[in-house]
Amino acid sequence: MITPRDLNRLARYLYAKYFIISVRISGRSFACRALSGQCATGNNLAIYSDLQVACNCHNINGQAVLGDLRKNTWPEIISGQRARDFKKILSGGGLPLSDCSRCSDLMIINKAQAESFASQSAAPNSIMVENTVLCNLNCLSCNRPRVYMNRRQTKMTLNDIRKISSLIKKYNIKKIDYFNWGEPFLSPDIKEEIQLIKQENPGVLAVVSTNGTQLQGREKIEAALLFDHIIISLDGPDNKTVNLYQRGSNFDLVYNNIRGLIAARKKTGRNKPIIEWKYVVFRWNDSVKLRDKAIELARSAGLDKISFWHTLSPIYGFSWKYFFKYFTKTGKVEEIDFIDSK
């Protein structure tokens, strides 16, 4: 029997083949910002919970791993043989991983430019840090057993965090995305983790993405307030809609946690961290009624912004309304900023 995950794998494979064929027909080639030290978003060059370093945040089977900070230095990883092999495949018009086709750091450029990028290697401006791979939800597209199979430990130790903090300082990394395949606030040490990083790197921009269920209790709230930007994933304006994808979540719990976090921030007298509601759009939550309800709830709670994101996973959840610009005006990620109206 064909499962939804089989369909997703097939869709990713076909999408990658389409990219390769279309690029070769046009006489162009590929390059990767993350592999060339040009990554500006931090959403792809990731340090996993077991200190493996990968170039693609979507990849779950370990094929994107470039090296291991327990065995290799940072320069050895980003300039190593595996990274060079990947860049060679890209400059030749191929994709080393099917997940490359949906990577924000993939570039389609002329062959001369691609060869130039293939020869470049530098420390990035930003990285992703997966402090834990544990998660309390069972989201529809998440193949968590496979993710666990490719981690030797499910949580970074404080010594691991110290090593990463030193790396951030040494290579003058400007931004960290403190998330990947796990729920960051499931770590009992998250407050101490971000304190260690911030004390050594006071200027680093720290962004965390969370499902919001753990944002309660003094320690977790204080940890959250140490970040510069908090993105809270909530895929609908009510519990029934949210649980169609984020199975195990609870809208009322998360929404109340958001309000509590905003109240705690207000007591500090600061306007940081920025608090954002991230709404991933599927065919089952893409009505204008649900969109407008979410916007009003975000405004009522005192959030700084709400953003709407498209997705190809699961493929049967693809929103055609979003694609044809019925849900948003652009067909791309759309943000509504409430800061100026406060």
Secondary structure, 3 states (H helix, E strand, C coil): CCCHHHHHHHHHHHHHHHHHHHHHHHCEEEEECCCCCCCCCCCCCEECCCCEEECCCCCCCCCCEEEECCCCCHHHHHCCHHHHHHHHHHHCCCCCCHHHHHCCCEEEEEHHHHHHHHCCCCCCCEEEECCECCCCCCCCCCCHHHHHHCCCCCECCHHHHHHHHHHHHHCCCCEEECCCCCCHHHCCCHHHHHHHHHHHCCCCEEEEEECCCCCCCHHHHHHHCCCCEEEEECCCCCHHHHCCCCCCCCHHHHHHHHHHHHHHHHHHCCCCCEEEEEEECCCCCCCHHHHHHHHHHHHHHCCCEEEEECCCCCHHHCCHHHHCCCCCCCCCCEEEECHHHC
